[in-house]
């Protein structure tokens, strides 16, 4: 009798710890559910939150139905999770969940669920996909262990039967497929973005329409997306420095100083590429394409931060323009900007604000 009591107490403690662990996983999953929309930056509406919550509950439902029945403890575990996701409030999503708890979903419905889950994973950042994959597996394992209503089975530590083990294997396989498919799409997007960026940078070395370069067609080596992100904010400064047809020593110093403040170190690929811009004047096409990309990056920011970033860029451009010394009429003091520099800074301001021309 003592052996049975000791075994039952150990199993009771184990189940108690499992329940706490499941609550922690549910809390992590809820934090992902309630995050803002990655695409628009806005919060999801109530119906969308309920749809996403229901989607995360479906693998648990599948595991619970693996042996052809839904035990009371399995149902309670799933409903508790739904409650944590704020789905238990009489919503259409909750009604749909109850229907699936009372009757096993058809294979076609399960197939559609996994298709929706693939799209859900595609819209998550990489680290959140890891959290969802691990969290859902842990939750599914917890639900599987709630299948037995038998006291004898509980005392014998009979936890997961063969059907549930197979269901857990399928869930794990589907989760991994969804994660890998999302990562593949990320890779394709990164390759496409890098290719597009390389095209923009390659145009910087083409001969200018006015023949200022005189260097013919020179294609630079491909530039990484990381280097591109570091260099693109410096394009307005380069354009300002070239306004008079040449780049002065002081202008170079200011731009290199700005690059250093951005973490671009001497000897790096980014630093060498920046140095080349002082010797080969980029084309107007390159400038306009780069300014459009920079404007697009600013548009992703909150309005107040977006305005400050634009002002920072224009302030740096003014500093570079001032460093050139203006025209011969003003060797010291007074106006320090030539008409060409004024026109360039106005053009940059216009492009960053979304206008095609000044």
N, C-alpha and C positions, 0 to 999 in steps of 0.2 A: 504493500500500500504506500509505503514511504517513497518507493521508486516512482510510482505513478504520480504521486503528489509533486515530487521534485521535478519530474519531467513536465508536468502540466504548468508548474510555476515558471520554469525556464521558458517554455513556449509562450506563456502569457507575457512575460517581460519582453520577449523578442517581438511579439506582435505589437506591443505598446511602442517599442522603439521604431518599428517599421511605420507605424501610424504617424509618429512625429516626423520621420524622414519624408514620408509622403506629403505631409503638410508643408514642409520646406520646399519640396519640388513644386508643389502647386503654387506657392507664393512666387517662385521664380518665373513660372510659366505665366502667371497673371501679369507680372511686370512687363513681359513681352507683349501680351495681348493688348494692354492699355497704352502702349507707346504710340507716339504720333505716327501718322502716315509717312513712310519713308519717301514717297514720291512728292506729295504736296506739302509736307511739313505740318499739316493740320491734324487735329484729333479726329479719330474715327467716330462716326455717329453711332447711336445706340444699336440700331439693327445690324450694322457691320460688326460691332463688338460681339454681339450675340452669335452671329454667323461664325466668327472666328473661334469663339469659345466652343460652340457645338462641334466644329471641325476637330479640335484638339481632344474632345471627349469620345469621338467615334472609334479610335483604336482601342480604347478601354472597353467600349461596348462589345467590340469584336472578340476580344479576349474573354470577356465574361460569358459570351454565348458559345464559346468553343466546345463545351461539352453538351450542348443542346439545351441548356437550361440556364436561367438567371437566378442565382441564389439571393436571399435577402441581404446577406453581408456584401455581396458584390454590388447589388443595387445601391445600398447605403453608401458604399465607398464612392461610387460614381456621382451620386446626387450631392454628396458633401463637396466633391470637387467642383461640380456645377454651381453650387451655392457660393463657393469661393470666387468663381468667375462672374458672380452676380447674374447668373442665368436663371436662378430660381425666383422669378417674379411675375409669373403668369405670361411671359413673352411667348411668341410663336416658336422661338428656338427651344424653350423649355418643353413646350407641348410636343415638339418633334422628338426631343430627347426621350420623354416618357413613352412615346409610341415605340421607340426603338428598344427601350428597356422591357416593354411588354411583349413585343414580337420581334424576332430576329430580322434585321434588314436583309433584303434580297441581295444576291451577288452583284447585280447591276448597280444597286445603290452604293454598295461598298466600293465598286470600281470607280464610280463618279467621285466618291469621297476622296480616294487617293489621288485622283486627277486634281481635285481642288487643293489637296494638301501640297502637291508639287508646286502649284502656283503660289500658295502661301509661303513656302520655303524660299522661292525665288525672290520674294520681296523683303526677306530678312537679311541683315548683315551677317557676315561669316560667323562671328562669335555667338550670335543668337541662334543660329542653326545648330551649333554644337549643344547649346543649352536645351533647345527643344528636343533634339534627338535623345540626349541622355535622360532628360526629364520625363519624356513620354515612356521610355522603356522602363524607368523606375516605377512610374505610376501603373503601367500595365502589369508589371511583376507584382505589385502590391495587390491589385485587383484579382489577379490569378490566385493569389494565396488566400483570398476570401471565399473561394468557391465551395469549400466543404462546410456543410451545416451539421456534420456528424461530430458528436462529442468524442467518440472513440477515435475518429480520424484526427481530431485536434490533439488528443493526448498522445497519439502515435507520431505526431509531427508530419502527418500526411499533408503536403502543401499544394503541389501543382501536378495535375494528372497529365497524361500523355497528350491529350487533345489540346490542353492549354499550353503545354510546352511547344507544340507545333504552331499554335496561334501566336505565341510570343516570338518564335523564329520568323514567322511571316511578317509580323509588325516590325521587327528589327531590320529585316531585309528591305521592306518598303521605305522605312525611314532613311536607310542608307542610300537607297536609290534616289529618293527625293533630294537628299543633301548633295549627292554627287551630280545630279542633273542641274541643280541650282548653281553649283560651283563651275560646271561646264559652261553655263550661260554667262556667268561672271567672266570666265576666261575669254569667251568669244567677244564680249563687250569690251574687255580690256585690250584685246588685240585690235579690234576695230577702232577704238579710241586712239591707241598708239599709232596705228597706220595713218589716221586722219591728222594727228598731231605732227607726225613726221612730214606729211605733205606740206603743212603750214611752214615748218622750219626749213624744208628744202627750198621753198620759194624765196627765202631770205637771201639765198646765194645766187639767184638768177640775176642776170644783168638788168639793171633798172631801165625803165622806159626812156628816161632822159639820158642814158648812157654814162651816168656818173661812175659806175663801177668799172666798166671796161674789162671785166674779168671773164666774160663768156658764161657758159653754163657750168656751174660747179656744184655737184651734189655732195652735201656733207654726210658723214656717217649717221645712222639712225640715232635718235635721241630717246632716252627712256622717258616714260610717263612721269617718273619722279623728278627728273631734271627739267622737264617741260613745266611742271607745276611750280618749280622754284624760279624759273626764268621768266615766265609770262608776265608777272607783275612789273618786271623791269623794262618791258617793251615800250611803254609810254616815255620813260626816261631816255631810252635810246633814240626814239623818234625826235624828242626835243633837242637832244644833243646834236643831231644831224641837221637841224633846221637850217643852219647857215652853210651846209655843204661840207662841214668838217667837224671833228670832235676835238675840243681843246683838252689840255692836260688836266686842268681843274675839273672839267666835266667828267673825265674818266675817273678821277679820284672820288668824286661824289657818288658816281654810280657803283664803283667798286665798294665803297663804304656801305651803300645801301644793300649790296649783295651780301656783304659780310654780316650785316645785321639780320639778314634773312637766313643765315646759316650756310651760305655758299663759301666754301673755303678755297684758298689758293691751291692750285694743283688738281682740283676736282674737275670732272668732265663738264659740269655746269660752268665753272669758272673759265675754262678754256673756250667753251662755246661763246660765252659773254665777251671774251677778249676778241674773238673773231668779228663780232659785230662792230667793233671800233675801226676795223680795217676794211670791211666789206659792207657797204651801205645797203641794208635790207630794202626790199621793194615796197611800194605803196600797198600792193596786194597783201603782202605779208603783214604789214602794220595793221591794215583794216581787219584782216581775218583774226589776228591776235587780239586786237582790242575788242572784237565781237565775242571772242571766247572769254576774255576777262570780264566783260559786261555780264555774260551769262553766269559766271561764277558769283559775281556780286548779287545777281538777282535771287540766288538761293539763300541769301542772308536775310535776317530780320531788317525791317526798313531803317531803323536807327543805325544799326551797324553798317548797313549797305551805304548809307549817306556818309558816314565817317570814313569808310574805306575809300570812297571816291574822292573825298576831300584830301585824304592822305596822299593819294596818287597825284592829284593836281598840285598839292603843295610841294611834293618832291620834284615835279616837272618845273615849277616856278624856280626852285632853288638851282636846278641844273641850268635853266635859261639864264638866270642871273649870273651864274659862274662864268659864262662866256664873255661877259663884259659889255654887252650891248653893241652899239655902233661907234664909229670913230668920233661922232659928235659928242659922245658922253664917255670919255676915257675914265672918269672917276666921278662918282656921285650922280645925282639926277636919274634920268631914265636909263635902265640897264638892259632893256629887252629890245631886240630888233623886230621889225614887222614880221619877219618870217617866224620867229619864235612865238610871237603873240598869236599868229594864225595857227601854228601847230598846237599850242596849248588849248585854244578854243576848239580845234578839231577833236582833240582827245576828249575834252569835256563833253562835247556833243555825242561822240560815239559811246562813251560810257553811260550816257543818259538814254541811249537807245535811238538817237537820231542818225540818219545816214550821212548828212552833211551839215556844216555850220551855216 
